[in-house]
């Protein structure tokens, strides 16, 4: 039976909802485009799910004693329903499907062990197809369904921004493992981010290249909020640390032929090329770059760490690097156990999105456990929020605790392609 250990948070935040909603709505108008209607998949998968600062250690110990001493907690409901809004079809389906698999593997594990104090975790799915309007419909559907205790997703910042005012109004937790833009910071007391963050990833990308002695950068970024924020933070770090940005070039990720842009890059002769985009366009850029004879060091966003990148770019990916919070070859026993289970179930090596979703599932389970223990065995949406604030879990992607702003701060790894495989960069 699941019995999570959680830390206490010092003071409760008290933000003004009207201001949050107005800010988020304004950002959505700037980011949203004409959309497709969402497809409600509604798959109930009754499968399912598994604890920094020294000043918190005593409180965490007290929590463990309290939980151990409050044995006998029994769930008053048979199921704990979690709604997932993510792209499960279309160009960005890779992100949603990887997260789905990570969640389901963890849910299955927890349920086989007796669930959360007897209650089974159930996943409902809504395909937002990577479209903000569809994501908003999915969020509204789950907000209106009082049996949904929390929502995960979406993967894209524009979709998540469309969801935040809805979940905030409904006072239901939304937890994401993607959507990295700073425009989501402080959007809602009910929004929790386990995703990598542009404000941190950009500097980490620059640092990885600078550490190797490269000083002259060319920066290519997608023409959306994600690309612009990531590249801005990267370039600021380069300039502050003795590097030079030769040029920064915006591109449309829907394009398939980047020859004209890359011909200019070749003429500029940069030492390093930083790619601020998603896995598909970055892999295509690298392949075409190498075909044109651009031999600069390439550093990418976390999304490059994917089998899909290897499939698209092939041998051209050799020597390309990215930052990441996880790598499947990490010798940590808990990481290797997760990789073994995931590969056995799905026939593939889990990427970072699958790994973060796996950790996310256990964080949600711990929050549900807290909600039950403070409400006579019944999970409520407010109890889930309070439980999320007290998260304290050692996962396969790092130690999960949230800041006062509901952000997950963590260390990053540098991963490089060597002999056709992703390995830790030494």
VONU-535949 format. One line per 8 residues: their letters; for each residue x, z, y of N, C-alpha, C, CB. Coordinates in steps of 0.05 Angstrom, whole numbers, m for minus. Each point is the difference from the previous one (the first is absolute). Glycine has a CB too. Example, Ala and Ser with C-alpha at 12.3 -4.5 7.8 and 13.67 -1.06 7.14 Angstrom:
as> 264 156 m114 m18 0 24 18 0 24 m38 25 m23  31 m39 44 16 1 24 m15 14 22 24 m43 m13;
***
This chain:
xxxxxxxx> 17 0 m24 m17 0 24 18 0 25 m37 24 m25  29 m40 44 17 m2 24 m2 25 17 m7 m50 0  30 59 9 2 23 17 22 m4 21 m17 31 m37  9 m42 60 20 m8 20 10 23 16 m22 m44 2  46 42 9 11 20 18 3 m11 28 25 21 m39  m36 m7 58 m1 m10 27 11 20 20 m40 m27 m13  50 16 35 11 17 21 m21 4 22 47 m15 m10  m44 36 26 m18 4 23 12 m14 24 m16 44 m19;
xxxxxxxx> m1 m53 37 10 m10 25 m6 21 21 m8 m49 m14  25 51 34 m1 21 20 m25 m1 17 48 0 0  m51 m21 17 m23 m1 18 m15 m25 m4 25 27 33  m51 m26 m29 m17 m24 m2 1 m16 25 m30 25 m31  29 m51 27 0 m19 23 m28 m1 11 38 m27 m19  m40 21 45 m26 m2 12 m1 m23 19 m7 50 m5  6 m74 m6 0 m24 17 m28 m7 8 43 m16 m21  m45 0 42 m27 m9 9 m7 m26 m14 7 22 45;
xxxxxxxx> m29 m21 m60 m8 m23 m16 m8 m24 17 m15 32 m34  3 m27 57 m8 m23 16 24 m16 9 m40 25 16  62 m11 m9 24 m14 9 13 m15 m23 8 35 34  m8 m22 m58 12 m13 m24 m15 m26 m6 14 45 m18  m40 m44 18 m16 m23 m7 4 m22 20 m33 29 m23  33 m22 48 4 m21 21 27 m13 m3 m30 26 31  50 m10 m36 27 m12 m3 1 m19 m24 20 41 21  m30 m32 m43 1 m16 m25 m17 m25 3 7 41 m27;
xxxxxxxx> m30 m39 40 m17 m24 3 14 m20 18 m41 28 m6  55 m18 27 14 m19 17 22 m14 m14 m10 29 38  24 m15 m56 21 m13 m16 m11 m20 m20 27 41 5  m51 m36 m16 m12 m18 m19 m7 m26 13 m18 39 m26  7 m37 51 m7 m25 14 24 m18 3 m37 25 25  60 m12 m19 24 m16 4 11 m12 m26 11 29 38  m17 m16 m61 13 m8 m25 m19 m16 m18 29 39 3  m55 m36 m1 m18 m12 m19 m4 m29 5 m23 44 m4;
xxxxxxxx> 18 m59 m17 m6 m28 2 m27 m5 m14 49 m13 2  m59 m12 1 m25 m7 m14 4 4 m30 m12 m33 36  m8 46 m49 5 8 m28 m20 m12 m19 19 41 17  m13 m34 m43 m18 m7 m22 m16 24 m7 32 m35 m17  m54 31 4 m16 23 m9 14 13 m23 m43 m22 16  43 49 m17 13 15 m21 m15 m2 m26 19 31 33  m4 m30 m55 m12 m1 m26 1 28 m12 12 m49 m7  m34 61 1 0 27 m11 4 m2 m30 m30 18 37;
xxxxxxxx> 52 m8 m46 6 m1 m29 m14 22 m14 44 m21 9  m43 45 3 m14 23 m11 7 8 m28 m36 m14 29  61 11 m36 9 7 m27 5 29 m3 20 m45 m5  m36 58 m11 4 29 m5 18 2 m25 m45 13 21  70 m5 m16 19 2 m22 4 29 m6 23 m43 13  m35 53 m34 2 28 m6 26 5 m15 m51 4 m2  72 m9 17 27 5 m10 12 19 19 4 m45 m23  19 48 22 10 15 20 24 16 5 m38 m3 m2;
xxxxxxxx> 48 27 7 22 11 16 20 22 m10 m32 m11 31  70 46 m5 20 24 m3 m3 18 24 33 m28 m26  75 84 123 m4 20 17 24 m5 15 m27 32 m27  106 10 177 27 m10 2 14 19 18 m12 m47 m8  m8 51 19 13 19 18 1 27 m13 m15 m26 41  36 41 m37 3 26 m13 m21 19 8 49 m7 m2  m60 5 26 m21 18 10 m26 m3 m16 21 m1 45  m24 m21 m60 m24 m4 m16 2 11 m28 m10 m40 27;
xxxxxxxx> 35 47 m35 4 7 m28 m16 24 m8 46 m20 2  m46 41 14 m15 24 m6 m29 m5 m3 34 26 24  m45 m42 m5 m29 m6 m1 m7 m16 m25 m1 1 50  19 m20 m58 m5 m15 m24 0 18 m25 21 m41 21  m3 60 m21 1 19 m22 m26 16 m1 50 3 3  m60 6 20 m25 15 1 m23 m17 m10 17 26 39  m17 m52 m32 m21 m18 m10 1 m1 m30 3 m27 42  21 25 m54 2 m1 m29 m11 25 m13 40 m30 4;
xxxxxxxx> m34 53 8 m10 25 m11 m30 1 3 43 23 11  m53 m32 12 m29 0 5 m15 m17 m20 9 9 48  2 m33 m52 m13 m19 m19 1 11 m28 13 m38 29  10 49 m37 2 11 m27 m19 23 m4 48 m14 m2  m52 30 24 m17 23 m2 m30 m7 2 36 26 19  m43 m50 m12 m28 m7 3 m9 m18 m23 4 3 50  7 3 m74 m7 m16 m24 m30 1 m5 45 10 m19  m54 m29 4 m28 0 m7 m16 m18 19 5 45 m18;
xxxxxxxx> 7 m58 37 m14 m19 18 m10 m23 m17 28 13 40  m54 m19 m38 m12 m21 m14 m15 m19 19 m4 29 m41  9 m54 39 m13 m19 18 m30 0 m4 41 m29 m1  m55 28 24 m29 m1 m2 m11 m28 m2 m1 41 27  19 m61 m25 m8 m28 m3 15 m13 m22 m11 m3 49  0 m18 m61 14 m13 m23 21 m19 9 m42 5 m26  38 m16 51 19 m21 9 8 5 29 m21 m32 m31  45 23 37 10 0 28 5 m30 6 21 47 m2;
xxxxxxxx> m38 m58 19 1 m29 5 18 m6 24 m47 m5 m20  65 m14 16 18 m9 21 m5 m30 4 35 35 m12  m39 m43 37 m4 m28 7 25 m13 9 m47 11 12  53 m35 m23 24 m15 8 m8 m25 14 26 19 m38  m17 m23 63 m5 m25 15 28 m14 2 m41 19 26  44 m42 m39 26 m13 0 m4 m30 m6 22 43 m15  m3 m60 22 m2 m28 m8 6 m3 m30 14 m14 46  m35 5 m61 3 m4 m28 m1 m30 m7 m21 45 m9;
xxxxxxxx> 18 m61 30 0 m29 m3 12 m11 26 m40 m1 m32  48 m25 31 12 m12 24 30 4 2 m43 8 23  54 m16 0 29 0 3 13 27 m2 m6 m39 29  m8 61 m23 11 26 0 m8 17 m24 1 m2 49  m12 m11 m69 m11 14 m24 22 17 m14 m34 m36 m5  59 27 7 22 14 m14 0 29 8 27 m42 m1  m31 48 26 2 28 10 m23 17 m12 22 m16 42  m46 5 m41 m23 15 m10 1 4 m30 m26 m18 38;
xxxxxxxx> 34 m3 m53 0 2 m29 22 19 m9 m17 m47 m3  40 47 16 21 19 m7 m9 29 4 35 m34 11  m49 38 12 m10 27 6 m21 8 m20 11 m6 48  m29 m12 m55 m21 5 m20 13 10 m26 m30 m35 21  50 21 m30 13 7 m26 13 28 1 8 m48 m9  5 54 32 12 26 2 m21 23 0 38 m21 25  m59 16 m10 m22 20 1 m12 5 m28 m9 m13 47  3 m9 m61 m14 2 m25 17 13 m22 m25 m41 12;
xxxxxxxx> 51 35 m11 18 13 m19 0 31 4 29 m42 m2  m27 50 27 0 29 6 m27 12 m7 34 m7 36  m56 m6 m28 m27 10 m6 m3 4 m31 m19 m23 42  28 4 m57 m2 1 m29 15 25 m11 m4 m50 m2  28 54 13 16 23 m9 m14 27 6 41 m27 7  m51 29 17 m14 25 8 m25 4 m16 18 m5 46  m33 m16 m50 m25 3 m15 5 7 m29 m22 m32 31  42 20 m43 7 7 m28 9 29 m3 13 m48 m7;
xxxxxxxx> m3 59 29 9 28 m1 m22 19 8 46 m15 11  m71 5 m8 m23 17 6 m11 m3 28 19 31 m31  m8 m50 46 m10 m5 27 8 22 20 m38 m24 m20  25 25 42 5 20 20 m20 23 m5 17 m34 35  m7 55 m49 m17 22 m7 m25 m9 m15 18 25 40  m16 m46 m56 m22 m11 m16 m14 m24 11 m6 46 m14  11 m52 40 m13 m24 12 18 m24 m3 m24 29 33  13 m52 m42 15 m24 m3 2 m16 26 m16 m2 m47;
xxxxxxxx> 39 m9 51 5 m17 23 m10 m28 m6 40 27 14  m56 m39 5 m11 m26 m3 7 m17 24 m39 19 m28  48 m44 23 7 m18 21 m21 m22 4 48 9 m10  m59 m11 34 m17 m22 8 18 m19 17 m43 29 0  39 m55 m4 17 m20 14 m16 m19 17 32 4 m38  m22 m10 61 m12 m20 18 22 m19 9 m35 33 16  31 m59 m20 19 m20 7 m4 m9 29 1 m16 m48  18 24 65 m2 m8 28 12 m27 6 0 49 12;
xxxxxxxx> 14 m61 m32 12 m26 2 20 m3 24 m42 m18 m20  51 41 29 19 0 22 m12 m6 27 34 m14 m32  m60 18 34 m15 m7 25 m11 25 13 m12 m45 m19  17 50 45 m9 25 13 m30 4 m1 39 m5 29  m55 m16 m25 m29 3 m1 m9 8 m28 m5 m34 36  17 23 m56 m7 8 m28 8 29 m5 5 m48 m15  19 56 25 9 27 m4 m19 20 13 47 m17 m1  m57 10 25 m19 17 14 m26 4 m17 19 m15 45;
xxxxxxxx> m28 m7 m57 m24 1 m17 5 19 m24 m13 m47 14  37 45 m26 7 17 m22 1 29 8 25 m37 m21  m13 42 44 1 28 10 m28 11 5 45 m10 20  m62 m7 m8 m27 9 6 m16 6 m26 2 m27 43  2 10 m62 m14 5 m26 7 27 m12 0 m50 m8  26 56 8 9 25 m11 m6 24 18 36 m25 m24  m36 20 50 m7 22 18 m29 8 m4 33 m17 34  m50 m3 m39 m29 6 m4 m6 11 m28 m9 m37 32;
xxxxxxxx> 27 35 m50 m4 10 m28 11 28 m1 3 m47 m20  m20 66 20 9 28 1 14 10 m25 m38 8 30  37 m25 m51 15 8 m25 29 m7 2 m41 m7 m26  49 m9 46 28 m7 4 14 22 16 m11 m50 m1  31 62 m12 14 23 13 24 m8 17 m15 27 m39  26 m51 34 23 m9 16 2 m30 m4 24 45 m5  m9 m58 23 4 m29 m1 30 m6 1 m45 m8 23  54 m11 m38 27 m10 1 0 m29 11 14 30 m38;
xxxxxxxx> 8 m37 51 2 m27 12 m9 0 29 m8 m20 m45  12 m3 58 8 m25 m12 31 m4 2 m45 m19 12  54 m5 m20 28 m6 0 10 m10 26 m4 m10 m48  m13 m6 62 9 m12 25 m9 17 24 m3 m46 m22  21 47 42 m6 17 23 m26 m8 14 49 6 6  m54 m32 m3 m24 m9 14 m25 9 m15 25 m39 18  m24 39 m45 m23 9 m16 m3 30 2 7 m38 m31  15 52 30 m2 30 2 m10 8 27 37 4 m32;
xxxxxxxx> m29 m17 54 m10 6 26 m30 m4 2 44 m13 19  m54 m6 m33 m29 m5 0 m15 22 m15 9 m49 2  4 62 m20 m12 21 m16 0 28 13 14 m26 m40  7 31 56 4 27 10 m23 12 16 47 m11 1  m59 m4 19 m23 12 14 m23 7 m18 14 m27 40  m17 12 m62 m23 5 m18 5 25 m16 m8 m49 m3  32 52 m8 6 24 m16 1 25 18 26 m28 m33  m17 24 57 1 23 19 m28 10 6 43 m18 20;
xxxxxxxx> m61 m1 m15 m28 7 6 m13 14 m24 m3 m38 33  10 28 m57 m12 11 m24 14 25 m10 m14 m46 m12  37 52 24 16 23 m7 7 0 m30 m22 26 37  33 m49 m45 9 m3 m28 30 m9 1 m47 m13 m16  63 25 m2 28 m6 m1 6 m29 m6 8 47 m14  11 m59 29 10 m26 m7 31 4 m3 m37 m26 25  47 18 m48 29 2 m6 11 m27 m7 m6 48 m16  28 m56 30 11 m26 m5 29 2 m9 m30 m19 35;
xxxxxxxx> 39 m1 m52 28 m1 m8 12 m26 12 m10 26 m42  m6 m40 57 10 m23 16 m13 3 27 6 m31 m41  m2 11 59 m9 2 28 20 17 16 m49 m5 m14  70 m8 23 22 14 11 2 1 30 23 m12 m41  m41 m1 55 2 m2 29 m3 26 15 m18 m46 m5  34 50 26 m4 24 17 m27 2 14 49 0 6  m63 m23 m5 m27 0 12 m19 18 m15 9 m46 17  m3 54 m41 m17 18 m16 6 29 4 m4 m37 m33;
xxxxxxxx> 25 43 47 8 28 4 m22 16 14 49 m14 1  m55 37 m11 m19 19 13 m28 m12 3 38 20 24  m46 m39 m41 m26 m13 3 m23 19 m7 22 m43 m10  m17 61 m9 m22 17 m10 12 24 m15 m31 m40 m3  17 62 4 7 23 m16 m4 m5 m30 m12 30 39  m4 m51 m45 m6 m6 m28 17 m22 m11 m47 14 9  66 m25 7 17 m22 m9 28 11 m8 m25 m32 30  33 27 m55 25 10 m10 17 m24 m9 m21 44 m14;
xxxxxxxx> 46 m45 23 16 m23 m6 24 7 m18 m14 m20 44  14 9 m68 23 2 m19 16 m26 1 m26 32 m29  21 m49 48 13 m26 2 27 3 14 m44 m23 0  62 3 m5 23 m2 17 m9 m6 28 29 m16 m39  m13 23 59 m8 m4 28 19 m18 15 m20 45 m1  9 m64 16 16 m20 14 21 14 18 m39 m32 m1  31 54 14 18 14 19 25 10 m14 m40 12 27  38 m7 m54 22 9 m15 14 m22 m16 m22 45 m3;
xxxxxxxx> 5 m64 m8 11 m21 m17 18 m19 16 m40 4 m29  31 m12 53 16 m18 17 28 10 4 m42 m14 22  46 39 m12 26 11 3 16 2 m26 m17 25 38  3 m19 m60 14 1 m26 10 m27 m9 m29 38 m13  14 m59 19 9 m28 m6 25 m6 16 m47 m14 m10  46 20 36 23 m6 17 24 17 m9 m31 m10 38  27 35 m44 22 17 m9 13 m10 m25 m24 39 20  9 m49 m39 11 m11 m25 19 m23 5 m41 15 m24;
xxxxxxxx> 33 m32 43 18 m24 6 24 9 17 m40 m30 m2  35 47 22 22 10 17 21 14 m17 m31 4 39  22 11 m59 18 15 m17 20 m18 m15 m36 35 m5  27 m59 0 17 m20 m14 18 m15 20 m35 m5 m35  34 12 60 17 m13 20 m11 m24 14 36 17 m27  m61 m23 22 m13 m23 14 m10 8 27 m13 m20 m44  19 4 65 m7 7 27 m19 m20 14 44 24 2  m42 m49 m11 m16 m21 14 m25 m6 m17 42 m20 21;
xxxxxxxx> m65 26 m10 m26 m2 m15 m17 m22 11 3 49 m9  m18 m62 m10 m23 m17 7 m24 14 m13 28 m44 3  m50 47 12 m23 14 m10 m24 m19 m2 17 43 20  m29 m45 m43 m24 m17 m4 m23 19 m7 28 m40 m16  m50 36 30 m22 19 m5 m27 m14 0 27 36 22  m46 m25 m37 m27 m12 m1 m15 4 26 m1 8 m49  m17 m27 55 m15 1 26 m24 19 m2 16 m47 10  m11 71 m18 m22 20 m1 12 28 8 m25 m27 m36;
xxxxxxxx> 7 46 37 8 27 9 22 11 m17 m46 8 16  45 m12 m42 20 10 m19 27 m11 7 m35 4 m36  37 m31 38 25 m13 5 13 8 27 m16 m37 m29  m1 38 49 10 6 27 10 29 2 m32 m34 18  17 53 m29 9 27 1 25 5 m16 m47 14 6  48 m26 m29 24 4 m17 25 m12 13 m30 m1 m41  27 m23 52 23 m13 12 9 14 26 m15 m44 m20  m4 54 35 7 14 25 17 25 m6 m43 m17 21;
xxxxxxxx> 34 32 m41 15 24 m7 28 m7 m12 m44 24 m9  45 m45 m6 25 m9 m11 20 m8 22 m24 m15 m42  14 m2 60 18 m10 21 9 22 18 m23 m44 m2  6 63 8 8 22 17 24 16 m13 m48 3 18  46 1 m44 21 14 m14 26 m16 0 m34 23 m29  32 m49 25 24 m17 0 14 2 26 m22 m32 m32  8 29 54 12 0 27 11 28 7 m32 m36 13  18 57 m22 10 27 6 25 8 m15 m47 12 10;
xxxxxxxx> 53 m28 m31 22 7 m18 21 m22 m1 m31 28 m27  34 m42 49 23 m18 3 m4 m28 m11 27 40 m1  m51 m46 m8 m6 m27 m10 m11 m19 21 m8 21 m44  6 m46 37 m11 m21 18 m23 m15 m14 45 m4 22  m67 1 m8 m22 m17 m10 3 m27 13 m31 41 m7  39 m61 m9 3 m27 10 m26 m11 9 39 m7 m30  m60 10 13 m26 m9 7 m20 13 m19 18 m45 16  m43 47 m7 m22 9 m17 m21 m22 1 9 50 9;
xxxxxxxx> m18 m58 m33 m18 m23 m2 m26 8 m15 40 m31 1  m62 25 11 m26 6 m12 m8 m24 m18 m14 29 40  1 m23 m63 m10 m21 m17 m27 7 m12 48 m12 m11  m61 m8 2 m27 3 m13 4 3 m30 m23 m27 36  16 50 m48 5 4 m28 m16 m19 m18 9 48 11  m29 m61 0 m15 m19 m17 15 m27 m3 m42 22 16  62 m26 0 16 m25 m3 15 0 m27 5 m3 51  1 m21 m61 15 m2 m24 28 m13 5 m43 m4 m25;
xxxxxxxx> 45 m10 47 25 m14 6 12 12 26 m16 m42 m24  39 56 21 13 12 23 25 m14 9 m19 44 m15  21 m69 7 26 m15 4 8 m1 30 m12 m28 m39  m6 23 57 7 m2 28 12 26 11 m36 m35 6  22 57 m12 9 26 9 27 7 m13 m47 15 6  50 m20 m31 25 7 m14 24 m18 8 m28 17 m38  22 m41 46 21 m17 10 12 11 25 m22 m40 m19  5 52 36 10 14 24 17 24 m8 m40 m16 27;
xxxxxxxx> 30 31 m47 15 24 m9 28 m8 m9 m44 22 m14  45 m44 m1 26 m10 m10 19 m6 23 m23 m19 m41  12 6 62 17 m6 23 9 24 15 m25 m42 3  10 64 m4 7 24 14 22 16 m14 m46 2 18  50 m8 m44 21 13 m16 0 30 2 27 m41 7  m49 54 m14 m1 29 0 15 12 m24 m44 m2 24  53 27 m21 12 13 m23 m21 12 m18 40 10 28  m63 m2 m16 m22 12 m16 m26 m12 10 26 43 m7;
xxxxxxxx> m45 m47 m11 m27 m9 7 m19 22 m10 12 m50 m3  m27 61 21 m20 20 m6 m28 m13 m2 28 36 23  m41 m33 m46 m26 m12 m4 m21 22 1 20 m37 m28  m39 34 47 m21 20 4 m26 m13 m7 25 22 37  m30 m23 m63 m24 m13 m10 m8 11 m27 11 m41 25  m29 27 m39 m10 9 m26 16 m14 m22 m46 8 19  41 0 m44 17 m9 m22 m1 m30 m3 m9 43 m23  m14 m56 25 m2 m29 m4 15 m16 20 m45 8 m20;
xxxxxxxx> 40 m3 46 14 m15 20 30 6 1 m43 m2 27  50 27 m32 29 7 1 15 m14 m23 m11 44 21  m2 m45 m45 13 m13 m22 3 m30 5 m19 35 m31  m2 m47 43 2 m29 7 21 m5 21 m49 m5 m11  51 23 30 20 m3 21 29 1 m11 m32 21 32  36 m2 m51 26 3 m12 7 m25 m16 m6 50 m1  m13 m60 m15 5 m23 m16 8 m25 17 m33 18 m35  17 m22 56 5 m23 17 25 4 17 m49 m9 2;
xxxxxxxx> 55 34 5 24 6 15 25 m7 m16 m24 36 24  24 m28 m49 23 m6 m17 3 m30 m6 m5 45 m21  m18 m58 19 1 m29 m5 12 m15 24 m40 4 m29  37 7 53 11 m12 24 29 8 5 m46 0 19  56 18 m36 28 8 3 4 24 18 11 m46 m8  m32 61 15 3 24 15 10 22 m19 m37 m14 34  61 24 m30 11 20 m18 2 28 11 25 m38 m20  m39 43 42 0 26 13 m12 21 m19 m4 m21 45;
xxxxxxxx> 13 46 m41 m12 23 m14 m30 2 7 45 24 m1  m62 m20 m18 m29 2 5 m9 29 m6 m7 m49 m10  m7 61 29 m12 26 m3 m30 m1 6 43 23 13  m58 m11 m31 m30 m3 2 m14 27 0 4 m44 m24  m30 42 29 m19 22 m1 m3 9 m29 m24 m17 41  12 40 m45 m4 12 m27 m15 m19 m19 1 45 21  m18 m62 m10 m17 m17 m17 15 m20 m17 m35 6 34  60 m11 m27 16 m20 m16 5 10 m28 21 m16 42;
xxxxxxxx> m21 43 m45 6 11 m27 m24 m6 m18 30 36 19  m30 m59 m32 m23 m8 m16 9 m23 m19 m32 13 37  21 m13 m61 6 m22 m19 m9 m27 12 m6 32 m38  m14 m31 56 m10 m25 12 22 m13 17 m47 19 0  63 m3 13 22 m11 16 20 m14 m17 m6 37 33  12 m25 m56 18 m13 m19 m11 m26 m11 18 45 m12  m44 m45 7 m13 m24 m10 1 m23 20 m30 29 m28  25 m22 54 m1 m21 21 27 m10 7 m41 21 17;
xxxxxxxx> 60 m3 m12 26 m8 10 21 m6 m21 m10 28 39  6 m17 m63 19 m5 m22 28 9 7 m29 m38 m14  48 21 7 29 6 5 6 4 30 11 m26 m42  m27 14 59 5 2 29 m1 29 10 m18 m46 6  4 63 m22 m3 28 9 25 16 m5 m48 m4 m10  67 m6 m5 25 14 m5 14 9 26 5 m26 m43  1 52 44 13 11 24 m18 9 22 37 m29 m12  m63 22 11 m19 9 20 m6 29 m4 m20 m46 3;
xxxxxxxx> 14 61 18 m4 28 m2 m26 8 14 49 8 m1  m59 16 m5 m23 11 14 2 30 m2 m29 m40 m11  13 54 28 m2 29 m2 m24 6 m17 22 7 45  m22 17 m58 m21 7 m18 m1 30 m3 5 m43 m25  m28 53 16 m2 29 m6 2 5 m30 m29 6 40  32 m28 m55 m1 2 m30 14 m24 m12 m43 27 2  55 m23 m25 11 m22 m16 m4 8 m29 34 m14 36  m42 m5 m52 m7 6 m28 24 8 m17 m37 m32 4;
xxxxxxxx> 62 26 5 23 7 m15 12 27 8 10 m48 m5  m24 62 22 8 28 7 2 17 m25 m22 m5 46  45 17 m51 2 16 m26 m16 25 m1 45 m19 m3  m57 27 25 m17 24 0 m20 m1 m23 5 4 50  m5 17 m68 m17 0 m24 m30 m5 7 32 31 m21  m42 m20 42 m29 m4 6 m5 m29 8 m4 48 14  24 m61 m1 m3 m28 7 0 m17 m25 22 8 45  m3 m3 m63 2 m15 m24 m25 3 m18 50 4 3;
xxxxxxxx> m61 20 m3 m24 5 m16 m23 m16 11 15 46 m11  m18 m47 38 m21 m16 13 4 m30 m6 m4 34 36  28 m44 m34 6 m28 m5 m7 m7 m28 37 0 34  m30 17 m53 m6 m5 m29 m30 m2 m5 43 24 m12  m58 m5 24 m29 0 m4 m13 m25 13 1 51 m1  8 m57 25 m11 m23 15 5 m26 m15 6 25 44  19 m28 m53 7 m25 m14 m15 m3 m26 45 2 21  m49 21 m35 m15 0 m25 m29 m8 4 31 35 m17;
xxxxxxxx> m43 m26 39 m28 m5 5 m5 m28 12 m6 48 7  24 m57 11 m5 m25 15 19 m23 m7 m18 29 36  39 m23 m51 18 m21 m8 18 m10 23 m33 m13 m33  38 30 53 17 m7 22 13 25 12 m29 m40 10  51 36 4 13 22 14 m14 7 25 44 m14 m20  m51 39 26 m14 7 24 17 m3 25 m28 32 m27  16 m43 48 13 m2 26 m6 25 16 m2 m50 m1  11 50 26 m3 25 17 m29 6 7 45 m9 18;
xxxxxxxx> m61 m12 m15 m29 5 6 m14 13 m23 0 m40 30  6 31 m55 m11 13 m23 9 29 m3 m2 m45 m23  28 49 29 11 27 m2 m12 19 21 42 m20 m18  m45 10 42 m12 17 21 m30 6 m6 33 m19 33  m47 m1 m44 m28 5 m7 m2 20 m23 m11 m46 15  30 45 m33 0 20 m22 3 28 12 21 m34 m32  m2 37 50 3 26 13 m24 8 16 49 m8 2  m61 m12 11 m24 4 16 m23 12 m17 13 m38 30;
xxxxxxxx> m16 28 m54 m21 10 m18 3 30 m5 m3 m46 m21  28 54 16 5 28 m6 m4 18 25 32 m14 m36  m25 3 59 m5 14 25 m30 4 5 42 m19 19  m58 m1 m25 m29 2 3 m11 20 m20 m2 m48 16  13 48 m40 m9 19 m21 7 29 9 7 m35 m36  16 39 47 7 27 10 m19 8 23 48 m8 m13  m55 m11 30 m19 7 22 m27 8 m12 25 m32 31  m34 18 m52 m25 6 m12 1 27 m13 m9 m48 m8;
xxxxxxxx> 31 55 m4 4 26 m12 m2 22 21 29 m20 m36  m16 16 59 m2 19 22 m29 3 9 47 m11 14  m61 m12 m11 m28 1 10 m17 16 m19 6 m45 21  m2 42 m47 m15 16 m20 6 29 3 0 m39 m31  25 46 33 8 28 0 m9 15 25 39 m13 m28  m45 m1 49 m10 13 24 m30 m3 4 44 m9 21  m57 m3 m41 m29 m5 3 m15 3 m27 9 m30 39  m1 50 m54 m14 6 m25 m3 m24 m19 m24 35 25;
xxxxxxxx> 45 m51 m27 0 m22 m19 m12 m26 9 m2 35 m32  m6 m36 58 m12 m25 10 18 m14 20 m45 21 m6  49 m47 2 17 m16 18 m18 m10 23 32 m13 m38  m23 16 62 m13 m12 23 20 m17 16 m32 39 3  22 m56 14 18 m16 16 17 17 18 m34 m37 m1  23 58 13 16 17 17 21 15 m16 m39 5 31  32 3 m55 19 13 m18 23 m18 m7 m37 28 m18  31 m54 14 21 m19 m6 19 m3 24 m31 m25 m30;
xxxxxxxx> 20 25 54 18 m2 23 19 24 2 m35 m26 24  23 50 m28 16 24 1 21 0 m22 m38 25 20  31 m35 m44 19 m1 m22 22 m20 6 m37 12 m31  31 m35 43 20 m20 6 20 12 20 m33 m37 m8  24 52 27 18 12 20 21 19 m13 m36 m3 34  29 14 m58 17 19 m13 16 m13 m23 m33 36 12  33 m62 m13 14 m14 m21 29 9 m2 m30 m39 6  39 42 m31 28 9 m5 7 m9 m28 m3 40 32;
xxxxxxxx> 12 m65 m35 4 m11 m27 26 m15 m2 m49 m3 m6  63 7 m16 25 m15 m6 m8 m24 m17 29 42 3  m30 m66 9 m9 m24 m14 22 m18 m7 m42 4 24  35 m28 m35 20 m19 m8 12 m15 24 m24 m5 m43  11 7 67 10 m13 24 10 21 20 m31 m38 m8  33 63 0 10 20 19 m18 24 2 22 m36 25  m14 55 m8 m15 24 4 m22 m4 20 41 28 m11  m66 m24 3 m23 m6 17 m10 25 14 m12 m37 m31;
xxxxxxxx> 17 38 57 m13 19 18 m6 m15 26 25 41 m20  m46 m33 33 m9 m14 24 8 16 25 m38 m22 m25  45 8 46 5 12 26 m26 9 13 42 m28 6  m40 40 17 m24 8 15 m17 m25 8 24 40 17  m12 m63 m17 m14 m25 6 m8 m15 m24 26 m3 42  m25 16 m66 m9 m12 m25 18 m24 m8 m46 15 10  71 m14 m3 19 m21 m8 19 11 m21 m3 m21 46  11 4 m64 20 8 m21 27 m10 9 m35 m2 m36;
xxxxxxxx> 53 22 41 27 m7 8 17 2 m25 m6 17 47  24 m37 m52 16 0 m23 26 m16 4 m41 5 m28  59 m3 9 25 m15 2 m4 m28 m12 26 43 m4  m9 m61 12 m2 m28 m10 26 m8 m15 m30 m11 39  26 m7 m58 22 m10 m16 6 m29 10 m12 29 m40  36 m39 35 6 m28 4 3 m13 m27 23 9 44  m38 m30 m49 m1 m14 m25 11 m28 4 m39 28 m17  55 m39 m2 11 m26 3 m3 m15 m27 33 16 34;
xxxxxxxx> m35 m43 m32 m3 m16 m24 27 m8 m11 m44 m18 16  50 26 m40 25 m5 m13 m5 m10 m29 23 36 29  m11 m59 m35 m4 m12 m27 m30 m3 m7 44 20 m14  m59 m28 35 m28 m6 m5 m18 24 m2 15 m40 m21  m6 64 29 m16 24 m2 4 18 24 2 m2 m50  m22 18 57 2 19 22 15 25 m10 m43 m17 20  64 25 m5 15 24 m7 5 16 25 22 m24 m39  m15 49 36 8 16 23 25 m11 12 m22 41 m19;
xx> 23 m43 46 24 m10 13 20 23 3 m27 m35 25  50 31 m35 20 21 1 17 0 26 2 m2 m50;
***
